Amino acid sequence: MSNAPKDDQTAPQSSSEPAMPSIHGFQLGPHQTNCYVATAPSGDGTACWIIDAGYQPEELIDWVRSQGLTPEALILTHAHCDHMAGVDAVRAAFPGVPVFLHDAEAEWLANPELNLSAAMGIPATAAPAEYALEEGQTLTLGDTRWRVLHTPGHSPGSVSIVCESAAVAFVGDALFAGSVGRTDFPTSDHEALMAAISEKLYALPDETQTLSGHGPPTTIGHEKRTNPFVRG
């Protein structure tokens, strides 16, 4: 899996207000996985990202088509089956869309044991990801920039994608409203998850809205004050 393309360091056009992404969410499949489509101002306005693609992604695919959008990337917060089972369906719908995934889970897309789909009784596989995500990378969608944080623990390759100018973060299954990701899977690490939340996610500004893989959105400040599993 190749490293993700580096940011071209071209500054967005000056503006009194930062570019703001638009985010549309879907609850997909038997696990009601939150999968997202993000767009941002730029050019003809048709570029988008898909963040995670779970079981039964047809609603998401149909919506992207109905909006006339062109996915530039399918970004996986991690490769558990409820977040990757729809990867090849998205690829079939939008030929050429590259998949981004942390290298720690590069083998998971093809392995139902690792991605947990075998245990769930709904085996899922997908072709390998084209690009690797890594800590500190900057990705660009339109005029918005997003920073990659490696936030392992729920799974070894879990990542969060943060747009600091818009105060929003896709956090996968690391952090939920009032809860945290499960760490009872064979590849999970409870201490690593606590560290990732405390040292990376809770270091974000309190107003940062977190969009999780399950459940409602919340904010960093609210979780720091009230989350019973890890306080800021």
Secondary structure as a PSIPRED ss2 file (coil, helix, strand):
# PSIPRED VFORMAT (PSIPRED V4.0)

   1 M C   1.000  0.000  0.000
   2 S E   0.000  0.000  1.000
   3 N E   0.000  0.000  1.000
   4 A C   1.000  0.000  0.000
   5 P C   1.000  0.000  0.000
   6 K C   1.000  0.000  0.000
   7 D C   1.000  0.000  0.000
   8 D C   1.000  0.000  0.000
   9 Q C   1.000  0.000  0.000
  10 T C   1.000  0.000  0.000
  11 A C   1.000  0.000  0.000
  12 P C   1.000  0.000  0.000
  13 Q C   1.000  0.000  0.000
  14 S C   1.000  0.000  0.000
  15 S C   1.000  0.000  0.000
  16 S C   1.000  0.000  0.000
  17 E C   1.000  0.000  0.000
  18 P C   1.000  0.000  0.000
  19 A C   1.000  0.000  0.000
  20 M C   1.000  0.000  0.000
  21 P C   1.000  0.000  0.000
  22 S E   0.000  0.000  1.000
  23 I E   0.000  0.000  1.000
  24 H E   0.000  0.000  1.000
  25 G E   0.000  0.000  1.000
  26 F E   0.000  0.000  1.000
  27 Q E   0.000  0.000  1.000
  28 L E   0.000  0.000  1.000
  29 G C   1.000  0.000  0.000
  30 P C   1.000  0.000  0.000
  31 H C   1.000  0.000  0.000
  32 Q C   1.000  0.000  0.000
  33 T E   0.000  0.000  1.000
  34 N E   0.000  0.000  1.000
  35 C E   0.000  0.000  1.000
  36 Y E   0.000  0.000  1.000
  37 V E   0.000  0.000  1.000
  38 A E   0.000  0.000  1.000
  39 T E   0.000  0.000  1.000
  40 A C   1.000  0.000  0.000
  41 P C   1.000  0.000  0.000
  42 S C   1.000  0.000  0.000
  43 G C   1.000  0.000  0.000
  44 D C   1.000  0.000  0.000
  45 G C   1.000  0.000  0.000
  46 T C   1.000  0.000  0.000
  47 A E   0.000  0.000  1.000
  48 C E   0.000  0.000  1.000
  49 W E   0.000  0.000  1.000
  50 I E   0.000  0.000  1.000
  51 I E   0.000  0.000  1.000
  52 D C   1.000  0.000  0.000
  53 A C   1.000  0.000  0.000
  54 G C   1.000  0.000  0.000
  55 Y C   1.000  0.000  0.000
  56 Q C   1.000  0.000  0.000
  57 P C   1.000  0.000  0.000
  58 E H   0.000  1.000  0.000
  59 E H   0.000  1.000  0.000
  60 L H   0.000  1.000  0.000
  61 I H   0.000  1.000  0.000
  62 D H   0.000  1.000  0.000
  63 W H   0.000  1.000  0.000
  64 V H   0.000  1.000  0.000
  65 R H   0.000  1.000  0.000
  66 S H   0.000  1.000  0.000
  67 Q C   1.000  0.000  0.000
  68 G C   1.000  0.000  0.000
  69 L C   1.000  0.000  0.000
  70 T E   0.000  0.000  1.000
  71 P E   0.000  0.000  1.000
  72 E E   0.000  0.000  1.000
  73 A E   0.000  0.000  1.000
  74 L E   0.000  0.000  1.000
  75 I E   0.000  0.000  1.000
  76 L C   1.000  0.000  0.000
  77 T C   1.000  0.000  0.000
  78 H C   1.000  0.000  0.000
  79 A C   1.000  0.000  0.000
  80 H C   1.000  0.000  0.000
  81 C H   0.000  1.000  0.000
  82 D H   0.000  1.000  0.000
  83 H H   0.000  1.000  0.000
  84 M H   0.000  1.000  0.000
  85 A C   1.000  0.000  0.000
  86 G C   1.000  0.000  0.000
  87 V H   0.000  1.000  0.000
  88 D H   0.000  1.000  0.000
  89 A H   0.000  1.000  0.000
  90 V H   0.000  1.000  0.000
  91 R H   0.000  1.000  0.000
  92 A H   0.000  1.000  0.000
  93 A H   0.000  1.000  0.000
  94 F C   1.000  0.000  0.000
  95 P C   1.000  0.000  0.000
  96 G C   1.000  0.000  0.000
  97 V C   1.000  0.000  0.000
  98 P C   1.000  0.000  0.000
  99 V E   0.000  0.000  1.000
 100 F E   0.000  0.000  1.000
 101 L E   0.000  0.000  1.000
 102 H E   0.000  0.000  1.000
 103 D H   0.000  1.000  0.000
 104 A H   0.000  1.000  0.000
 105 E H   0.000  1.000  0.000
 106 A C   1.000  0.000  0.000
 107 E C   1.000  0.000  0.000
 108 W H   0.000  1.000  0.000
 109 L H   0.000  1.000  0.000
 110 A H   0.000  1.000  0.000
 111 N C   1.000  0.000  0.000
 112 P C   1.000  0.000  0.000
 113 E C   1.000  0.000  0.000
 114 L C   1.000  0.000  0.000
 115 N C   1.000  0.000  0.000
 116 L C   1.000  0.000  0.000
 117 S H   0.000  1.000  0.000
 118 A H   0.000  1.000  0.000
 119 A H   0.000  1.000  0.000
 120 M H   0.000  1.000  0.000
 121 G C   1.000  0.000  0.000
 122 I C   1.000  0.000  0.000
 123 P C   1.000  0.000  0.000
 124 A C   1.000  0.000  0.000
 125 T C   1.000  0.000  0.000
 126 A C   1.000  0.000  0.000
 127 A C   1.000  0.000  0.000
 128 P C   1.000  0.000  0.000
 129 A C   1.000  0.000  0.000
 130 E C   1.000  0.000  0.000
 131 Y E   0.000  0.000  1.000
 132 A E   0.000  0.000  1.000
 133 L E   0.000  0.000  1.000
 134 E C   1.000  0.000  0.000
 135 E C   1.000  0.000  0.000
 136 G C   1.000  0.000  0.000
 137 Q C   1.000  0.000  0.000
 138 T E   0.000  0.000  1.000
 139 L E   0.000  0.000  1.000
 140 T E   0.000  0.000  1.000
 141 L E   0.000  0.000  1.000
 142 G C   1.000  0.000  0.000
 143 D C   1.000  0.000  0.000
 144 T E   0.000  0.000  1.000
 145 R E   0.000  0.000  1.000
 146 W E   0.000  0.000  1.000
 147 R E   0.000  0.000  1.000
 148 V E   0.000  0.000  1.000
 149 L E   0.000  0.000  1.000
 150 H E   0.000  0.000  1.000
 151 T C   1.000  0.000  0.000
 152 P C   1.000  0.000  0.000
 153 G C   1.000  0.000  0.000
 154 H C   1.000  0.000  0.000
 155 S C   1.000  0.000  0.000
 156 P C   1.000  0.000  0.000
 157 G C   1.000  0.000  0.000
 158 S C   1.000  0.000  0.000
 159 V E   0.000  0.000  1.000
 160 S E   0.000  0.000  1.000
 161 I E   0.000  0.000  1.000
 162 V E   0.000  0.000  1.000
 163 C E   0.000  0.000  1.000
 164 E C   1.000  0.000  0.000
 165 S C   1.000  0.000  0.000
 166 A C   1.000  0.000  0.000
 167 A C   1.000  0.000  0.000
 168 V E   0.000  0.000  1.000
 169 A E   0.000  0.000  1.000
 170 F E   0.000  0.000  1.000
 171 V E   0.000  0.000  1.000
 172 G E   0.000  0.000  1.000
 173 D C   1.000  0.000  0.000
 174 A C   1.000  0.000  0.000
 175 L E   0.000  0.000  1.000
 176 F E   0.000  0.000  1.000
 177 A C   1.000  0.000  0.000
 178 G C   1.000  0.000  0.000
 179 S E   0.000  0.000  1.000
 180 V E   0.000  0.000  1.000
 181 G C   1.000  0.000  0.000
 182 R C   1.000  0.000  0.000
 183 T C   1.000  0.000  0.000
 184 D C   1.000  0.000  0.000
 185 F C   1.000  0.000  0.000
 186 P C   1.000  0.000  0.000
 187 T C   1.000  0.000  0.000
 188 S C   1.000  0.000  0.000
 189 D C   1.000  0.000  0.000
 190 H H   0.000  1.000  0.000
 191 E H   0.000  1.000  0.000
 192 A H   0.000  1.000  0.000
 193 L H   0.000  1.000  0.000
 194 M H   0.000  1.000  0.000
 195 A H   0.000  1.000  0.000
 196 A H   0.000  1.000  0.000
 197 I H   0.000  1.000  0.000
 198 S H   0.000  1.000  0.000
 199 E H   0.000  1.000  0.000
 200 K H   0.000  1.000  0.000
 201 L H   0.000  1.000  0.000
 202 Y C   1.000  0.000  0.000
 203 A C   1.000  0.000  0.000
 204 L C   1.000  0.000  0.000
 205 P C   1.000  0.000  0.000
 206 D C   1.000  0.000  0.000
 207 E C   1.000  0.000  0.000
 208 T C   1.000  0.000  0.000
 209 Q E   0.000  0.000  1.000
 210 T E   0.000  0.000  1.000
 211 L E   0.000  0.000  1.000
 212 S E   0.000  0.000  1.000
 213 G C   1.000  0.000  0.000
 214 H C   1.000  0.000  0.000
 215 G C   1.000  0.000  0.000
 216 P C   1.000  0.000  0.000
 217 P C   1.000  0.000  0.000
 218 T E   0.000  0.000  1.000
 219 T E   0.000  0.000  1.000
 220 I H   0.000  1.000  0.000
 221 G H   0.000  1.000  0.000
 222 H H   0.000  1.000  0.000
 223 E H   0.000  1.000  0.000
 224 K H   0.000  1.000  0.000
 225 R H   0.000  1.000  0.000
 226 T H   0.000  1.000  0.000
 227 N C   1.000  0.000  0.000
 228 P C   1.000  0.000  0.000
 229 F C   1.000  0.000  0.000
 230 V C   1.000  0.000  0.000
 231 R C   1.000  0.000  0.000
 232 G C   1.000  0.000  0.000
